[in-house]
Amino acid sequence: MIPFIGITGNFGDKGCELAKGYYHCILEAGGSPVVIPPYTDAAALETLLGRLDGIVLSGGADMNPLLVGEEPIPQLHGINAERDVPELTLIRRAYEMQIPMLGICRGVQMLAVALGGSVYQDLGVQYADAPLVKHSQDLARERASHNVFISPDSTLGEVFSRSLLPVNALGEKMLAVNSFHHQAVRTPGCRLRVSARSSDGVIEAVESSEYKSIVGVQWHPECFLAVGDRSMMPLFSHFVREAIGFAKAKRLHTRILSLDSHCDTPMKFDTSEERLVTIPRMFDGHLDASVMVAYIPQGERTEEAHMAATAKADAILDRIEQTVLADSGKAAVARTPEELYRLKHDGRKAVMLGIENGYAIGHDLTQIPHFRSRGVVYMTLCHNGDNDICDSARKSNGEHNGVSRFGAEVIREMNRVGMMVDLSHASENSFYDALDISDVPVVCSHSSCRALCDHPRNLTDAQMKELARKGGVMQVTLYEGFLRSASGACIADAVEHINHAVDVMGIEHVGIGTDFDGDGGVPGVAHAGELINLTRQLMDRRYSENDLRLLWGENFLRVMREAQNRETSE
């Protein structure tokens, strides 16, 4: 595969132009380069970015400091007003779309500014931490003039891991680079981290702190190849490989249907909080469908409270339908797997309806066919705290010692009407009871592995094996506290839980249920727009296209079909 790489063009007296070193290095690394001129047409930019597999941010003049609220100092050099706003817009949108980026010289500075960092207007007067290395060399551009020191735990360290470079006492590789700048990154911001410095401490390279394909360097690596020096080619080869991975993931998502089996986005409908699942983010993350649930907190178990819980569930489902209808050109509510595939074919996103906590039906079995007639595809039997149906994994008094008599009737009625039984949040006794009672496979819409994170909400290996034996599916969740006992969970932990679940249950019984907007989301896959990053991580673990088709929804839809076929047959 040859990835399509956009390179930002410089802008001079003759219009848009580009030094040949940039496209020579991309060609040599196996990419197909195209120049991106500076323009601000939003629709044209969206079309372009949809076709790019990677972006190189080229060098050039200083940025206008007024754009970041600073007054220009006397040492500021010439600015390039034609490039500044278009490139900041380009970077921010490419970042949202997870497109791999490589910033060079001015490019690394633009990366930092676009993503929340800052830049020195002039090192000579603003940087006073140490005597300066000569950062603007008089040597020819293809000659190295000073060393940079690469952090050993960085992406850049991995890029040059096979290069025979000297190493200092701190384990940092010493790379000789060229240097043509009087500005530099002052602070990388929270989305980037420093991966290399010069001996005077000036930031020489940054990379994503969120497990994205973003690297920026202060030197000009594209100059060296002109004299046959291939020392910088590992950087371009790595970038092109990242672009290939992104391209493959995008193409795979056109061929499979991807479904997130659990999000709590309706909880944020009436708040000012940022929603992690939106229709635009579903497009950015290449997510086809999401099950949005009507979450009902466990409350008093009186007749009046039960009636209020039922009314609240109906109101939330109404609100979901209204919200999707307002964006009907791009999304619709779906009730069956067939409707999901039809919407994907039409280029629209799908929302399915769920209920989190059987407390929503109170003690009234007639509410089950009512909610199923509304299109609810599953109901989580409980949440945190026991209800009339079963005992919970948390805040439980163990009053039923599993599923109650009424709970058994609920499960049978759910089987009858074609609504899936969801056992996330259920206690172990409730879990095993429900498996025995249900005539059709059940799901755990957002649970992870207790062997990797000892939390009562997670499933033991024994539970997972029994769930698989009965034909059910466990949807690995992205809730930090269910991925890692200590803080600091990230996308790698999510992949580890998926791997463990597949090892224990088999590929046919595992899926993904993010719990976005219910505190789900970790660095690397923090919202729906980043889900393609999870696909890339799984592809790197050698999961096949068919494996990913199963993980991304087909396993969950198999259970849904079986449940809904039961409804049809009766």
N, C-alpha and C positions, 0 to 999 in steps of 0.2 A: 504494500500500500504506500502511495506517495501522498503525504499530507499537504494541504493547501495552506501556505504560510504568508500572512500579511506582514509587510514591513512598512512602518511609518516613514513617509518621505520627508526630506528636508524642504524648506521653502526659501528660495533666493530670488535674485533679480530675474532669472529665466523661468520662474515658476517652480513646480514640484520637481525635485531631483533626488538622486540616491547614489551614494558612493558604492562602487561595485563590490567592495569587500563583503558587504552584508549579504547580497544575493549569491555571491560565489560560495560563501560558507554554508548557506542553507542548501544550495544545490549539491555541494560536496557531501553534506550530511544526509542527503536523500529526500529533501523537501522540494516543493514546487513554490517558488516565491512570487509574490505580486506586491506592487507598491500601493500603499494606502495614502492617497492625498488628503490634506486637511480639509474637511468639510463638516457642516453642522446639520445636514438634512437627516432628521431622525429616522425616517422610513428607509432611506438608502443605507444608513449605518446599520439598522437592524437586519436588513437583507444581507449586507456584507458579512456581518458577524455570524449570521446563521450558516454561512458557507465556509468560514475559516476554521482551521484546526489548530492554529497557533498564531501568535503575534510577536514580532520583534519590534521593540520600541527603540528607534535609532537615536544617535547623538545629534547635537546641534547647539543652538544658541541658548542663552539664559531664559528662564521663565519670568514672566511679569510678576513681581512680588505683590502687586495690588490684588491679584487673584486670591491670595491667602491672607489678606489683611495687613500686609507690611508695606511700609514706605521704602522706596528704592534708596540704597546707600550709594555714595559717589563711586564706589568700586564696581558697581553693577556694569556688566558689559551689554552688548546689544541684545535685545530681546527679539523673539519671533512671534509676534502677536497672532499671525495666521495659524500657528500650530497649537498654541497653549490650550484654548478652550476645547477645540476638537479632540485633542489627545487626552485631556482629563476626562471628557465624556466617554471616549473610546475605552479607556482603561477601566473606568467604573462599571460600564456595561459589560465589558468582557469578563471582568471579575465576577459579576452576577451570573454570567453564563458559564463560568468555570473553564473558560478558554485558557490554555497554557500561554504564559507570557515570559519573554526574556527582555529585560531592560538593559540598555547599553549607554553608559555615560549620562547624557541628559535623560535617557530612558529610565535609569534607575531613580533619578531624582523625581521624574514625573510619576513613577510608581509610588514613591513614598508620599508625595503630596496628595495624589489622587486617593490614597488609601488611609489618610489620616496622619501622616508623618510631617516632617518639616525639612527645610533645606537651608544651609548657609548661603547667603548671597555672595560672600567672598571669604574664603578661608583665611586670607592674610590679615584681615582686621577682626573677624568674628570668632575665629578659633584660636583660643589661647591656652589650651591644655598642655601643650608640649611644643618644643621646636619642630617646625614643619619639615617634612620630606619635600623635595621638589616635586610638586604635583602637576606642573605644566612643563614638560620636558622640551629640550632643544634638539634631542636626537630625532632621527627619522621615525615616522609613525610605526614602522614595523619592528622597531627595536625596543626591548624592555629597558626600563630605567630604574625601577625599584621593586622591592618585594611586597607582597601582601601575605598575611598570615591567616590561613583558613581554619575555622573551627572544626575539630575532628568529628563532631556529632552532627554535622550539617549536610544538607543535600549537596552543596558544593564540594564538601570533603569526599562524598561518595563519587561525585563526577570525576574527580581527579585521583581517585583511590588507586588506579593502576599506573598513574604517572610516576616516574622515578624522581620525586621531589624531595629535597631535604626536609627534615622535621626538627622543630625546636624542642626545648625541654618541656613545653606544655602540650606536646603532641600535635601541634599545629603544622600543617604542611606550608612550606614557603614557596610561593609561586611568583616568578618574575613577570611583571606586567609593564605595559606602556602607560602613559599618563598625560592627559590633555584637559585639565579642568582647574578652575579656580573656585568652583562651587562643589558642594558635597551634601550627602544626606546628614542632617543634624540629628533627627530622631526618626526611627522607622515607623513609629505608631504601633498599635496593638495587633495589626493584621500581618505585620512583617517582623522578622527578627534578623539581627546582624549575623552574618556568616563569615565575614572576613574584614580585617582592618589592616592598615599600614602600620609601620613601626611607631608612628607618632599618634596612633589611636584613631585616625580618621577612618570613617566607615567606608569600606571598599566593596562590600557586597551585602545584599540582603536576600531573604527568601521568605516564603509564606510561613507564618506561624500557625496556620490552620490546615496543613496537609494539602495545600493546593499546588498546582504546577506553576509556580511563580518564582523566578530567580532574577536578580538584577545585579549588574557589576558596574563599577565606576570606570574601569579601563575600557579599551577598544580592542576586544579579542578578534574582531574581523580583519584587522590590519595584517596579522602575521602570515596568513596563508599566501599572500601575494609574493613572498620570498621563499615559499616552500616550507615555512615553519608551521608544523602541525600541532604545536603544543597546546593551542586553544581549541582544537577540534573536538575534544571530549565534551566541552560545554555545548557546542552546537549539535553534536550527536545525541547528547542527553535530551536537549530541547526537542529535537525532531522525533525522538522515541516517545516523548510525552505527548506530542501532537498526534502521533500515530495511535497511541492508546486512546486519546480523546476521540479521534475520528472513528475508531472501531467501536467504542462505546455508543457513540451517537447512532451509528448505523445499526448496531444491534437493537437499540431501542425502537428503531422503525419496524423491526421484524417481530418483536415480542410485545406482549401487553404487560405493563408494570402497574402493580396495585399495592398501595399502602393500606394495610388492613385496620389501622386504628389511628385516628387523630382527634384531638379535643378542640379543634378550631372554633366550634360554636360558643365555647366558653369566653371567647374574646370578641364576639360580635358587638357587645355593648360596652367595650372598654377602648381606651386609647392605645393599648398595648399593640406592638407589632405582631402581626399574624405570621406564623411560620409556614402555614399552608394557604396559598392564594392561587388563583388561576394563573397569573403570570409566573409565579414561582414553579408551578407544576410544568409549565412550558420550558422554563429554564433548566429544570432538573430532569426533563424527559420522563416525568411521571404521568401515566395515563389516567389513573383512578385513585381515589382516596375514600375510605369509609369514614365519614364524619359522624360522630356519636352524640346523642343526647345524653350527657352525663348528669346523673341525679345523685347528689350526695346522700349518704345514709342519714335518715332522720328518725323521728319518733315513729313508732309502729302503731298508730291509732288510725281509726277509719278516716278521720278528717285529714291527717297527715298523708295517708295513702292517696286520697283523692287529689290532694294538692300536688303530690309527686306525679301522678298520672297526667294532670293538667299541664304541669311544667314540661313533661316529656313531649306532649303534643305541641306545646308552644315552641319548643326548640326545633322540633321537626319542621313545623311551619316556617320558622325563620331560615332554616337551611334551604328549604325549597325556594323561598322568596329570594334569598341571596344568590342562589345559582341561576334562577330565572332572570335576574337582573343582568346576568352575563351570558344569556342564552346563545349568543352567537359563538361563544367559545367553550361552553360547558353545558351539561345537562345532568339531571338526576337519573340514575340507572337502577334497575331492579333485578336484572338477571345478567349472567355472564355474556349472553348473546348481545344484550344491549351495550355492554362495555365494548365489545369488539366492533359493533356498528358505529359507535361514537368515535372510536379510534380511526376507523376507516374514513370517517367524515372530517377528521382533523380537530375534533373537539375533546375536551377533558370530561371525565365522568366523576360524579359524586354518588356514593351509595350511603344509605342510612343505617345507623346502628343505635342501640340503646346500651348504655353502660350503667348497670345496676338494675336487677330485677325488682328492686324496690318500686320501680316505675309502675308496675302492674298491681301493687298493693297485694290484696288477697283475692283478686278477681281474675279468674282464668279467661273470662271473655275479652280481656284487654289484649291477650296474645294474638287472636285472629284480627283484632282491630289494628294493632300495630303492624302486623304482617301485611294487612291490606293497604297500609300506608307505604309499604315498600321496605320496611325494616328487614335487613338480611340476617342480623344476629342480635342476641341479647346476652350481655354479660350477667351471669346469675347473681352476682353480688359485687360490692365494692369494698371499701374498708369498713368493716363492721358486719355483724350477722344481720340477716333479714329473715323474712318468713320462709325463704326458699332454702337457704343453706348457711353454713358457717363460712366465715371469711378467713383468708390467710393472715389478716392483720386486724387488731382491735376486736378479737373474738373471745366470747365466753364459752365457746364450744357447746352451745345449748342444744344443738341438734345432733352432735357427733357426726356431722356430715350433711347430707341432704335430708330435709324434712319430708314428711308424708306429702305435704302440699307441694314441696319442691319436686317430688317425683311426678306429681300430676302436671306441674309446669313443664317439665322436660318432655313428657309424653305429648302434651299439647303443642309444644314447639315442634316436635317431630311431625305431628299431624299436619300442621299448617305450613311446613317448609321453612321454618326459621332456625338458623344454626344456633347451637348451644355453645356459648363462650365461657371457658373455665378460667380465664385470667382473673386473678383476685380470690379465687376459691381456695379453701384450705385443702390439705392433702386428703383428708377423709371425704370432703365434698367432691374432690376431683375423682377419686376412685368410685364413689357411689354414682356420680353422673355418668361415668363411662359404662358402668354396668346397666344403668337404667335406659340410656339412649339407644334407640334402634338404628341410628345413623351415626357416622363419625362426628366428632366434636372438634372445636378449635380452641386454641389459646391465642387470642388476637394480639396480645402484646405482653409476652413473657420472655425471660432469658434463662440462662443455665446456672443452677445453684452450685454446680461443681466449680464454676469459675468465679462466682460471686454469691456468697452465702447469705441470701436474703429470702425470707419466707414467701415473697411474691414469685420467686423463680422456681423452676421445675427441677426436681432431682433427676438423675439419669434413669432411675427406676420409673418415675412418672413418664418421662419422655419415651422410654421403650414401650410402655403400656399404651400410651397415646398412639404411637405408630402402629402397634399391633392391631389396634382397633380402627386403623385407617385415618386417624385424625392428623391435624397439622398444628405445629407450634410456630408462631410468628415472632421472631427475635425482635426485641424492642431496643430503642436507642436512649432509654432513660438512664442517666449517668449512674444513679444508685443501684441499678440492676445489672450494670456492666462491670463495675469494679467496686470492691469494698472500700478502698481508699479513694479520695478525690483524684481528679485528673484523667478520667476516662476520655477516650478519643475514638476516632473511626477504626483504629487498629483493634480496639477492644471489641467493637461491634463485629468485625470480621472474625475475631477469635471465637466469639459466641456462635456465630453462624457455622464456622468450621466444626466446633464441638458438637453442635446439634446435628449436623450432617453425619458426623462420625458415629453418633449414638443412634440416630433414628433412620438414617438414609436420606438421600437427596429428595425423595418423594414426599417428605413430611415436614419440611422446613420452609418458612417464608419470612416476610418482613412486615412488622407493625410498629411504626416509629414512635407513637405517642407524642408526636409534635403538638404543640400548644397545650399539652398536659405535662410539661416539663421535660419532654423528650428532646433529644438533639445534643450532639457533642461536637467538639472541634473536628472539622473535616466533613461532617454531615450534620450541620446545625439547623437546616430547614429544608423544605421541599426542593428549593432551587439547587441544592447541593447533592441530591440523591444520585446523580450520574457519577459522582466521585466514589460512591459505594460500589457501583457497577464496575468502575475501573479497578478498584481494589480487588474485587472478586475475580475479575478477568485475570489480574496479575497472579492470582492463586491458582490459575489454570482451570477455573470452572468453565465448562463448555457452554456454547450457546443454549443447548437444551437444558443444562443444569440451571442456567440463569432464567430461562423461561419458566422453569418450575419454581425456583426461589422467588421470582418477582411476581408471582400471582397464580400460576396455573395450579399449584398444589391447593391453595386456598379456594380457587374456583372449582376444583374437583369436588371438594366437600360441599360447596354451595350448590353445585348441580345435583349432587346426590340428595341433599336436603330438599331442594325445590322439586326434584323429580318425584319425591315422596308426596309432596303437596299435589302435583299434577295427577298422579296415579289415583289419588283418593277423590 
